[in-house]
Amino acid sequence: MKNADSKRQKKHLPPTAKPDAEDGRRDFLKLGAAALLSPLLLRSSRSSAANAPVFPPSPPTTPWLSTLPNQITPLQAVATLTPSPTVVANTAGGEAGRAPHQRYAELAGVLGAPLLYELKAKERPDWVFHPAYPPQRIWGYEGNTPGAVTPGPVIYARYGKPVIVRFRNQLPQNHVGFGTPEISTHLHNAHTGSESDGFPGDYYSANKAGPTLASPGAFKDHFYPNIYAGYDQLQNHIGDSREGLGTLFYHDHTLDFTAPNLVRGLFGFYLLFDDVDSGNERDPSPSALRLPSFPYDYQLDFSDRRFDANGILFYDQVNPEGVLGDKVVVNGLIEPVLKVAARKYRLRFLNTGPSRFYAIYLMTAGGVMQRFTFIANDGNLLPAPLLNQTSFQMGVAERMDIVVDFSKYPIGTVFYLVNKMRQEDTREGKDIKDPGTRVLKIIVDRVPPEQDLSQVPAVLRPLPPITAAEIAAAPVRRWVFARNSGIWTINGQIVNVRAPRALIPQGRAEIWELVNPEDGWTHPIHIHFEEGQIIGKIVNGVSVPVPAQQRGRKDVYVIEEFTTLRVFLRFRDFKGKYVMHCHNLIHEDHAMMLRWDIV
């Protein structure tokens, strides 16, 4: 079987596209029947997408047969890890050959010893997406209790309190089907050293190592200092609270195999709290927002999936058009029910992909739109809440936080989360169209046992200021995301994880222009490590306003057809290798990614 790099280099490679420098890094696929069922694949007749596969629909399902838990309990820290974590990779003890943890002694000396967590990437043989489908194998993360789950356990973290997460790779090395049993776990969008970023070339298993690791290993320790971006600027032991993040998520980022490994289930939430967004609606501190908190702070992952005629999860990782899921899996279940108390909830939405875009509405059973308060985009609280919202849109990897007050409704009221984004292929959403697809049923089923003291204040988190002088002085980099002779490229090139395309001096601010010069697809572009602010949007050569829901700090920038986004970024506190890529995971795995380094 040909390896991934040789296959990529030979398939429609344009003259300007440069292949990854690594040859023969591992077998491209260990394909089983699920990935090679040629009767499943019927070629599209569209001339604009001659290679786009069309698949039979997933078997039908009866909705609302499965129920989500009333609350999501966070992962608990462990007292010790064996072997103990070390600043330099403990390769003798089985750790993969990462670079040393940056600034560990300094940050732990100021902030204290890190909390310790352990997550194990494992296969589970009996996951049930829906009662109509058989128990089947998934990949997920195991935490404090036996058995891998997808999404993985939620980690609650706090600014000013460092964390070490040990990611153990216990996936079956002789697996059958799509995906690859190496992992590289990215905490999206943590402000951390590059050795803990989950760089795509840092994938590992006990007997394999990526091109940017020194050696394989059974585990890898990630050091998350949980400091605000701008730590060095303020020297106040924690950084600039205006840079605070809230809703993050961890997911596999293995080079060429991010999509199939996520489709198998390798992702989970990581929430960050501080004195502003404290996670305690009863917090007496005047600086605390007192937003709805545990157990009324609820995370909802949306993933598009497709199943074969037998109800088994299916994915084609070979074709650069990928697979558009026709089932929306919410927190690992198809068409589940969430029962809520009659009070305010903070709902945190995540689009894990791999390719579907969403336009989410909260609707009554009779189809009447309900209003909510929009508070955060990409895990970043807006400066002020947006009141009386009726919908929001999510590209892949975008996160949206809303607050819904269910106390306004009688016990027994039924709602639905409805996706009205019509999408026919993996490239982009087509339009907004009624009536849409119901993906989650919500029932107000009880009176809360305690008084609801939560609130949504008029001021949330101010934006870090950007001065006109900073914008004028910032160098501009222009990145064009396009299809080049059948290959997804950035500035005409495909990914090379060994060679940076940009060297950025630590501490510098830059403007990155993200350009989509074509029609037919939309790219949700993710820039690792730093949040940015959109300072300009140009469509067909004309400047247009940035939508209100996008006027905060972001790490995923959805560039639609004939659109340029101008993004202001600062590069601070750590050094090393990071990436920018399209988070439509099909495009990412088929080379629409580049490495950039802070030096």
N, C-alpha and C positions, 0 to 999 in steps of 0.2 A: 504494500500500500504506500502511495507517495506521501511524503511528509507535507505539513501545512505550507512551509515556505516555498518549496519547489512547485507546489500546485499553484500558489498565488502568483509566483513569478512567471509561470507559463500561460496563465489564463488571461487572454486579452490585455496583456501588459502594454500600455501606451509608451511611446518613445520617451516621454518626459517623466514617466513614473519610475521611481527608484525603489527596488525591492528592499525588504528588510535584510540586514547584513548577515543574519544567522541562517545557516543551512542545516538541515537534518536535525532539528532540535528535538523532535519526537514524532511518533506516528501521527499522521493527520487525523485519522479516525479509527476507532474500533467499532465499525458500524454493524449493528444487528438488524434484525428484520424491521424494526420500527423506523430506522433511518433510511432503509433502502427499498421500501415498498413502492416499486415503480408504478403499480396501478393507482396509487394515491395521487400521483402527480400528472396533471393534464396541462399542457402548454397553452398559455394565453395566446390569442390571435392578435392582440394589440400590437401594432407595429412599433409603438413607442416603448413597449416593454416586452420584447420578443422572448426574453428569458424569464419573465415573471411566471412563477408557478401558480396554478389554481388548484386548490385542494377540496375534496368533498367536505361537507359540513360535519361538525362534531355530532354525535348522536344526541337526540333531543333529551331534555331534562325537565322534570317538573319542578317549578321554583318553590322556594321557601320551605324546604324540608329539613335544612340544617340550621342550627342556631349558634351564633358567636357567643363567647363568654361575656358576662355582664361587665367584667373589668379585665384589664390586661396587667398581670403582675410582673414587675420588672425582675431581671436577673439579679441574683444576690452575689456579692463579692465573696471570694474565698480567702481563708486565712493564710494559706501558703500555696505555692506552686512547686512541683518537683520535676526537674531540678529548679532551684531558685533562679529568678531572672537575673541577668547580667547585662552590663552596659555593652560589652563586646559580645558578639554572638557566641553562644555556648555550643559550638559545633561538636565538641566531644560528648556533650550531653544529649545530642540529637537535634539541635536547632539548625535551621537552614542558615546559610552563610551570608547574612545581611551585613550592612555597614553598622558601625557603632551608633547607639542612640545619641542624637545630637543634644547637647546642653543638659544632659541628664543630671549631673552632679549639681550644676548651678540651679536648675529649676526645682529639683527635689529638695535642695538645701533651703530654698526660699519657701516653697509651697508644702513641703512635707513628703513623706514616703507615699508612693502611689497605692491606690486600691488595686487589688488583683482580681481579675476575672479570667475564666477559661471557657472557650467555645470550641466544640469539636465538629468539624465538617464530616458528616457521616451519611451513609445510605440508610433509608428506612424502607422496608418492603411492603408496608401495609397502609399507606396513606389513602384516604378516601376523599376525593374532591367533591363527590356527589353520590348519594345512594344508588343512582342508576348506573354508576361506573364501578368497576371492580377495584378492590384494594390493589395498590400498585406502588412501584418503587419511586421514591423521590430522593433528592439530596437536600439536606437541611443542616441546621446547627443544633447540637445538643448542649444544653446548659446545665442547670443544677439537678434536673430530673432526667431519668433515662428516656432515650428516644429523641431522634432528630425531629425538628419541626420547621415548617415554612409558613410564614416568615419565622426567622430565628428569634430567640429571646430578646426582649427589649432591654437595653442598658440605660439606666438613669445615671447621668454624670453631672458634675457641677464645676463651673469655672472656678479656678483656684485650687482644685483638688485633682492631682494627676491620676492617671489610670494606666495600668498595663493590662492588655488583653492578650492572652496566649491563644493563638489560633492553631489547633491541632488538625492535621490532615489525616483522617481515618477513612477516606473514600476508598472503595475497592479498586485496586490497580488493574484488575482484570475485568473491568465492567464491560457490559455490552450496551450498545446504543449510542445516542448522541452525548456530547459533552466530553470532557477530559478530566481525569482524576487528579490533576494538579490544581492548586489554588493560589491566588494572591488577593488578599482581602483588602479592599479599599474602603476607608471610612469617608464617605462623601458628605461634606466637604471640609474635613478636619484641618485645622491649622497646626500642622505637625511636621516633623522632619521627614525628609523624603524616604528614609529607610523604613518608616512606618506608614507610608502613604498607600501601600498596596499597588505599587507601580506594576504595570502589565508584564514587564519582563522579569519581575521578581517571583514568578510562580515556582512552586516547589511541591514535592512529595518526598517520601523517604528515600527514593532512588532517582529523582530527577530534579534538576535545577534550571531555572531560566537563565538567559544570557547575561542578566544584570545581577545575578547572585553568584557568590563564590562557591557554594556547594549546596547539595540537597539537604533535606532534613524532615523530620516528622512534625515539627512545629515551628512557629515563628512568633516572637514576642513583639507586639506593637506598643510603643510608648506614646500615649496621648496626654500631653501636659495640661490640656484644657485651659490654655491662656488665650486671651483675646488677641486678634491680629493687631499689631502696633505695640506689642510688649516693649520693644526696645525704645520706642519713641517716648513713652511716658515714664518708664522705669518706676512704676508704682506697684510692682510685684505681681501684677495680673494683666495690665493692658487697658485698652480703651473699651469701656462697656458699650459704647455705641456700635462696636463691632461684634456684638453678641449674636451667636447662632442659637437656634432652638431645636429644630427638627432635622436631624441628620439620619443617614442610614448606611449600614455596611453591606457590601456585596462583593461577590467574586469579580475579579478584573483580569483573569488570565488571558494573556495575549492570544488573539484569534478565537477564543472560546468563551468570551464573556456572555454572549447571548445564550448559548445552550446551557451553560452552567447556571445562569439565573433562571432559565426556564425550568430546569430541574429543581430549583428552590433555594439557591444559596444567597440569601439576603435577610436583613432584619433592621429594626429601628434602633437608633441611638439618640437619646434626648439629652440636651444640655440645659441646665438651669443656672441662674445667678440671682443676685439680690433684686434685680428688676423682674425677671420672669422666674419667680422663685419656686414654682411648683407647689405652692401652698396658698390656697384661697383664703386661709385664715391668718396669713402672715401679718403681724402687727406693725411691721416696718413701714414707714411712710414711703420708702422707695419701691415697695413691692406693688406690682400691678393687680395681684389677686385675681388672676384669670382662673377659670374652672380648672380644678386640679384632680389628681388621682382620688377616686376611681372614675371621675367624670372627664378626664383627659384621655381621649381614646384615639388610637392610631388605626388607620384604614389603608391597607395596601391594595392597589388595583393592578392586576397583571392580566395581559391577554394571552390565552392559551388555546390550543387546538388539540383535539383528541381523535384517534382513528376509529374505525368502525366498531372496534371492541371496547371503546371507552378508555383506551390507553393513551397517555400523553405522547404527542408526536411533535417532532421538530426536524426540519431539513436544514442542516448547518452548512451545506455545500453551496447552494444557490445564493448569489449575492442579493436576491430579492427577499430571502428569508421566508418566514411564515407569519401571516397575520392571524392571531387568535380570534376565534368567533365566540369564545366563552370568556367572560370577565370573571376572574377568580379574585374574590375579596378575602383577604387574610387566609388564603389557602382553601377556600370553599367556593363552590359555584352557587350563586343566587341564595345567599344565606339571609338569616333574620338577625337583627340586632334589637334587643329590648332595652329601652332606656327609661330612666326615672323622669318625672315631671319637674325638670329643673334645667339650668344651663349646662351645656356640654361644650368642651373644646374638641373638635374633630380635626385630626391631623391626617391629611391625605398625601399619599405617595403613589406615583405612577412608576412601577418597576419595569414596565415594558413587556416584551422587547420593542414593540413598534406602534402600539395603538395610542392615538391622541384622544382626549376626552373633553367633553363639554358637559359639566355636571350641574344638574338642577335638583332641588329638593321639591318634591311634588306630593300633593295629597292623593289619596286613592282615586279621587275624581278628576285628577289631572290639573289641579290648581297650583301654580307656582307659589312657594313660600319664601319668605325673606330671611336672611341671616346676616351676620356681621363678619366681614373678611378682615383678618388680622395679620396674616403672614404669607410670604411667598419665598419658596426655597429655604424655609427654615428661619427666615429673617423677619422679625416683627416690623411692620410698617411704622412710620412716624405717628400715624393716627389711624384708627380703625375706619374701614369703609362700611358705612351703614346701609341697610336696606338693599343688600345685594341679592340677586336671584340666580346667579350662575358664576362659574369660573371654568377656565380651560387649563388643561395640563398636558404639556409635552412629556416625553419620557424623561424620568428622573426629577421632574419638577415636584415640589411639595407645596401644598396649600393648607393653611390653617384657617378654620372658620369657627365661630361660636354660634350655636343654635340654642334658643331658649324654648325648651319643650314645656315649660310651666304654663305657657299660654293655651295649652291644648288639654281637653278632657282625657282621662285615663281610657285607654282603648283606641285612641287615635292612631291611624296607620299612615305612614309616609313611605315614599320610595325615593331612593337616589337614582336618577335617570341620566343616562348618557345620550345626549342628542347629537354628538359628533358622528356624522356618517363617514365611514371610511371603507374603501374598497380594495386597497392594497397597502403594502407596508410603508409606502413613501410619504403619505401625509393624510390628514383628515380632509374630506372633500367639502363638506358644508354642515351647517346646523339644520337639522330637519326633525320636525315632529312626527310621531310621538316620542321617538327615541326608544332606548332599551332600558328596562328596569334592571338594575344590578344589585341592589340591596334594599331589603324591606326593613323599615324601622317601626317599632310598635312602642308607644308610650304605655307602659304596663304597670307602673307602680308610683306611689308617693315616696319621695326620698326620706330616709330615716332621720335626717338632720336638716337644719335650716340651710338654704343656699346662700352663702355669703360671698359668692364670686361676683365679679364685675368685669366690665370692659371699659376702662377709663378713656377719656378723650385724647390722652397722649400715651403712646406706647413706648417706642424706642427711637430717639432722634437719629438721623443719618449722620455719619461722619462728614464734616464739611469738605467740599471741593472748591478751591478758589479758582478764579479766572486765571490767575498767574500760574497755578499748577497745571491747568489745562493747556495753557499756551506753551509751557516749558516741556510738556510730556512728549517723548518720542512716539511716533505712530507706527504701528505694525498692521499691515493689511493681510488678512487671511481669507482666501477664496475657497469656498466649499463647493465642489462640482463633481460631475460624472465625466470621466475621461476614458473614452474607449471601453466602457463597461466597468471601469474601476472607480470606486469612490476615493477622491483625492482632496488634499489641501494644498493649494498653490501648485497643483499639477503633480504632486508627489504622494506616495503612500508611506506608511509608517516604517521607521527604522528606530527601534528602541535603543540602539547603541549610540546613536549620534543625535545630539540636540540640534534643532533647527533655529533656536534662539538662545543666546546667552545674556542673561539679565542681571545687572549688578544688584546685589542685595540692597534694599532700601529705595530703589528707584520706582517712580510712578510712570506708567505708560498708558497710551490709548490703543486699544486693539479694535480694529475694524473687522467685523465678522460679516462676510459677503456671501450671499446666495444669488448668483447672477442668472439663474435659470428657473424655468417653471417645471412643475411635475413632482416636486418633492419639497419637504420642509425638514430643516435640520435643527434639532435641539442640541446646541453646542455647550459642552461642559468644560470649564477651565478649572483644573484642580487647584487646591491650596488656598486661593484668595477669593473673597467675594468682590464683586465689582458693581458699579452703578452704570446703568444705561444713560448716556448723556446726549444721545441723538439717534433718531430712527429715520431712515431714508427709504422710501418705496417708489420704485420707478423714477428715481432721480429727484423726488420731491420730499422735503422734510415733513414729517407728520408727528403728531403728539404721541408720546409714550403712554400706553394705557395705564390707568390709575393703579390697577393691581400689579403692574410691573415696575412701579416707581420706588422700589426699595432696593436693598442690596440683594444680589443674585449670584448664583453660580451656574445656572443653566439658562441659555439665551436662545430662544426659539426664533430662528431666522426663516421667514417664509419666502415665497417666490419673489424674486427681483427686489430683495430687501438687504439693506446694510444696517447693522447695529454698531454704534460707536460706544465702547465700554471703557470706563476709566478704572484702572487697577493699580494697586500698590503691592510691591513684592518685598515682604519683610520677615525678619526674625529667624528664618532657617535657610539652609542652602540645599542644593542638590537637584535631583532629576524629578520632573513632574510631566504631566501630559495634558494636552487639549484634544478633544475628540467629539465626534457626533455621538450623542447618547441614544439615537436610534441604533440599537445594538447590532442590527444587521450591517449598517454602514461602518460602525466601529470595528467589528470583526473582519470586515472586508476592506480594512486599511485606511479609513478616514480618521487618522489620528496622527499626532506628532508629539515629539518630545521637546521640552524646553527646560533649561536649567537656570537656577539662581546661583550666581557665582560671587 
